Amino acid sequence: MVFLGQVLARASLLTVHIDGPLDAPAIVFSNSLLTDQHIWDRTIEEWKPSYPNRYRYLVYNMHGYASDPGRDVDIDLLADDIAAVLDQFDIEKCFAVVGGSIGGIAGLSFAIRYPARLERFVACDCNVASSETSTKAWMGRIELRSGSWEELADQTVKRWFSVSATGEVVEWVRRMIIAAHRSGFVRCVRALCKFDISDKIKTIQVPGACICGSRDGVLPATMRSAAQAIPGCTYIEVEDAGHLPMLDQPGSFVQALLSVLGPV
């Protein structure tokens, strides 16, 4: 069963898809910046046969993808979005939150702010603090956005995918980027330029994992260090994958998830 709903979170509507039995433990998926919730479609489809009817899957478009939220975005707001999604469907506690890139940051922030509302987390290909280097890179993307959105999309997919990614998937993500809301993107970028949860992650009280594509620049080392700082956290590297391992190497990514989020 697939159910489509909308959640009002901080004056913005978040589109949510639910798949699975309504009484099953919930897994929330949070997408990366410039992509929509459909980056998780294949993950969920490959996951289902292992645990048929065992879980309920909630995927949503976070602040900034489909619209301008009309206010500054910060990491706390992204965590509150997850809480709003759960509240909308009367879910007091979810089984897990899985997020990629800025969605991974949202999941970590949710684990920090709402420790009683999840059992496990998986953060994929994300930083735990902004840096001078990353801020400079993001500001460059904002400047490029003001000139040519297509050029931004072209450069982004080149950075995100390994050489093993199929052209069909790369083009599909490129179209996602072109469809993203311009000013919403800028608000999210500004959030990524001024955050630091490197100390707060040490207080996370639930087990989880940091998963990263082996070819995602400096992020494998960053995520390995983050996993070491979080109690009960493991680090898993997806070989021959870039910034979106759920699309670059979907089979290996699902196996990594299964090793962390076994049955309830």
Order of alpha helices (4+ residues) and beta strands (2+ residues): beta-beta-beta-alpha-beta-alpha-beta-alpha-beta-alpha-alpha-alpha-alpha-beta-alpha-beta-alpha-alpha
